[in-house]
């Protein structure tokens, strides 16, 4: 074999080797790039659904179940007992007709109540931000503290977006058959109670906000209603709060209460 022929064969072999090497390198490079992109997207997806969001998702499901469980089969007329504002003026719930009401019964000694009031305050702030003016959050306390003391009490806990009324003689509680705190009710624009909750609910959860916004637009006229009685709003013994309240004297009075500091 001559030197020239050997050199020619060697060049062909080298060219084939280089060509194959480039093909293989390109193939591995493309595969690596695809894998890296896919892995990167998966990492981003995992990061997006990591512990906080997963927890939020589970929490929202729980809140939704609690919210739905409180919706009443029969709508109930609102109590006719009087409530009093900070100035001592008497008011009736029917004055808030054409407003969707979140009625909340609480007391300053009830730890669950204060935690839930904080959530209601956040809900009120969101409603103001969205300029929703036909939803009223109405906290009613059975405290015998003066309104001034209660204002200071709430301000110290940064609860500033909701006002409160007083029911010192527990007349509203008597009409609703409530014996423990916290308790809350949803009242439609027609003046009927449509939901009752005897356990704390996360009112700041976006699920609750969207549910309320949808419910307030529903038909105001009740399809079926019953008068107030303790059987309809009777709470489950398993859901009772530790803050048990004694039996209520439902005797009504026309006199304004004397606030005891």
C-alpha positions in Angstrom: 0.0 0.0 0.0 1.4 3.3 -1.0 1.8 6.2 1.4 -0.7 8.3 -0.6 -3.4 5.6 -0.4 -2.9 5.1 3.3 -3.1 8.9 3.9 -6.4 9.0 1.9 -7.9 6.2 4.0 -6.8 7.8 7.2 -8.4 11.1 6.3 -11.7 9.3 5.5 -11.6 7.5 8.8 -10.9 10.8 10.7 -13.7 12.6 8.8 -16.2 9.8 9.6 -15.0 9.8 13.3 -15.4 13.6 13.5 -18.8 13.5 11.8 -20.1 10.7 14.1 -18.7 12.5 17.1 -20.5 15.7 16.1 -23.8 13.8 15.6 -23.5 12.1 19.0 -22.5 15.3 20.8 -25.4 17.2 19.2 -27.8 14.4 20.2 -26.6 14.4 23.8 -26.7 18.2 23.9 -30.3 18.4 22.7 -31.4 15.6 25.1 -29.6 17.4 28.0 -31.2 20.7 27.0 -34.7 19.1 26.9 -34.2 17.4 30.2 -32.9 20.6 31.8 -35.9 22.6 30.5 -38.4 20.0 31.6 -36.7 19.6 35.0 -36.7 23.4 35.4 -40.4 23.7 34.8 -41.1 20.9 37.2 -39.0 22.6 39.8 -41.0 25.8 39.2 -44.3 23.9 39.5 -43.2 22.2 42.7 -42.0 25.6 44.1 -45.4 27.2 43.2 -47.3 24.4 44.9 -45.0 24.1 47.9 -46.1 23.9 51.5 -47.7 27.4 51.9 -49.9 27.1 48.8 -50.8 23.4 49.5 -51.7 24.5 53.0 -53.8 27.3 51.7 -55.6 24.9 49.3 -56.4 22.5 52.1 -57.5 25.4 54.4 -59.8 26.7 51.7 -61.5 23.3 51.2 -62.1 23.1 55.0 -63.5 26.6 55.1 -65.8 25.9 52.2 -67.1 22.8 54.0 -67.8 24.7 57.2 -69.4 27.6 55.2 -71.7 25.2 53.3 -72.6 23.3 56.5 -74.0 26.4 58.1 -76.5 27.3 55.3 -80.1 26.8 56.6 -82.7 24.7 54.8 -85.4 27.2 56.0 -84.9 30.9 56.1 -85.8 32.6 59.4 -87.1 36.1 60.2 -84.6 38.3 62.0 -85.1 38.9 65.8 -87.2 41.9 66.8 -85.2 42.8 69.9 -83.4 46.1 70.2 -79.7 46.6 70.0 -77.8 49.7 71.1 -75.0 51.7 69.5 -72.1 53.3 71.3 -74.2 56.4 72.1 -77.0 54.3 73.7 -79.5 54.8 70.9 -81.8 51.8 70.2 -82.0 50.2 66.8 -83.7 47.2 65.1 -82.2 44.8 62.7 -85.0 45.6 60.2 -83.3 49.0 59.8 -80.6 47.3 57.8 -83.1 45.9 55.3 -81.7 45.9 51.7 -78.3 45.2 53.1 -76.7 41.8 53.4 -75.7 41.4 57.0 -73.0 39.3 58.7 -74.3 39.3 62.3 -71.7 38.3 64.9 -72.3 37.7 68.6 -69.2 38.1 70.8 -67.8 39.1 74.2 -64.5 40.5 75.3 -63.8 37.5 77.5 -64.1 35.1 74.7 -60.7 34.3 73.1 -62.2 32.7 70.0 -64.4 35.7 69.5 -61.5 38.1 69.4 -59.6 35.9 67.0 -62.6 35.8 64.8 -63.2 39.6 65.1 -59.7 40.0 63.6 -60.8 38.0 60.6 -64.0 39.9 60.3 -62.0 43.1 60.4 -59.9 41.9 57.5 -63.1 41.0 55.6 -64.4 44.5 56.2 -61.2 46.0 54.9 -61.4 44.0 51.7 -65.0 45.0 51.2 -64.0 48.6 51.5 -61.2 48.1 49.1 -63.6 46.6 46.6 -66.2 49.4 47.3 -68.9 46.9 48.3 -71.4 49.0 50.2 -74.4 46.6 50.5 -72.7 44.2 52.9 -72.8 45.1 56.6 -70.7 43.4 59.2 -72.6 43.8 62.5 -70.8 42.6 65.6 -73.1 42.6 68.7 -71.6 42.2 72.1 -73.2 41.1 75.3 -70.6 42.9 77.4 -71.5 45.1 80.3 -68.4 47.1 79.7 -68.9 50.7 78.6 -68.7 51.4 74.8 -65.6 53.5 75.5 -63.9 50.6 77.2 -64.8 48.3 74.3 -63.5 50.8 71.8 -60.2 50.9 73.6 -60.2 47.1 73.9 -60.7 46.6 70.1 -58.2 49.4 69.1 -55.5 47.7 71.2 -56.0 44.6 69.0 -55.9 46.7 65.8 -59.6 46.0 65.0 -60.5 49.3 63.3 -62.7 48.5 60.2 -65.8 47.4 62.0 -68.1 49.0 64.5 -70.2 47.3 67.1 -73.5 47.3 68.9 -74.5 46.1 72.3 -77.0 43.6 73.6 -76.4 43.7 77.4 -79.6 42.0 78.3 -78.9 39.2 75.8 -82.3 39.6 74.1 -81.0 39.0 70.6 -79.3 35.8 71.9 -82.6 34.7 73.5 -84.5 35.1 70.2 -81.8 33.2 68.3 -81.6 30.4 70.9 -77.8 31.0 71.3 -76.1 29.7 74.4 -72.5 29.9 73.6 -70.0 32.2 71.9 -68.9 32.9 69.2 -72.0 32.6 67.0 -72.6 34.2 63.7 -75.4 34.5 61.2 -75.9 35.6 57.6 -79.0 37.7 56.9 -80.1 38.3 53.3 -81.4 41.6 51.9 -85.0 40.5 52.5 -84.4 40.3 56.3 -84.2 36.6 56.6 -81.5 34.5 58.3 -80.1 32.1 55.7 -77.0 30.7 57.5 -75.9 30.0 61.1 -72.4 29.3 62.5 -71.8 28.2 66.1 -68.0 27.7 65.5 -65.3 30.1 64.5 -65.1 30.6 60.7 -62.1 32.1 58.8 -63.9 35.2 57.5 -60.7 36.5 55.9 -60.5 33.4 53.6 -61.2 34.3 49.9 -63.6 31.4 49.7 -65.9 33.1 52.3 -65.6 36.4 50.5 -66.7 35.0 47.1 -69.5 33.0 48.7 -70.9 36.1 50.4 -70.6 38.2 47.3 -72.6 35.6 45.4 -75.2 35.0 48.1 -76.0 38.7 48.4 -77.2 38.8 44.8 -79.6 35.8 45.3 -83.3 36.1 45.4 -84.3 38.1 48.4 -87.7 36.6 48.9 -87.6 33.3 50.8 -89.1 30.3 49.2 -89.9 28.7 52.5 -89.5 30.2 56.0 -90.3 29.3 59.6 -90.6 31.5 62.7 -87.7 31.7 65.1 -87.3 28.8 67.4 -84.5 27.0 69.2 -84.9 23.8 67.3 -84.0 25.4 63.9 -80.9 27.1 65.3 -80.1 24.5 67.8 -76.3 24.0 67.9 -74.6 20.6 67.8 -73.2 19.6 71.2 -69.9 18.7 69.5 -69.6 22.3 68.2 -70.1 24.1 71.5 -67.5 26.7 72.5 -65.9 26.7 75.9 -67.4 30.1 76.6 -70.8 28.8 77.7 -73.4 31.4 78.6 -76.1 30.8 81.2 -79.7 30.5 80.3 -81.1 33.8 78.9 -83.8 35.9 80.4 -85.8 36.7 77.3 -88.0 39.3 79.0 -87.9 42.5 76.9 -87.6 46.0 78.1 -88.1 49.4 76.4 -85.6 51.1 78.7 -82.1 51.7 77.6 -79.5 49.6 79.5 -77.2 51.1 82.0 -73.6 50.3 80.9 -71.5 49.0 83.7 -67.8 49.6 83.5 
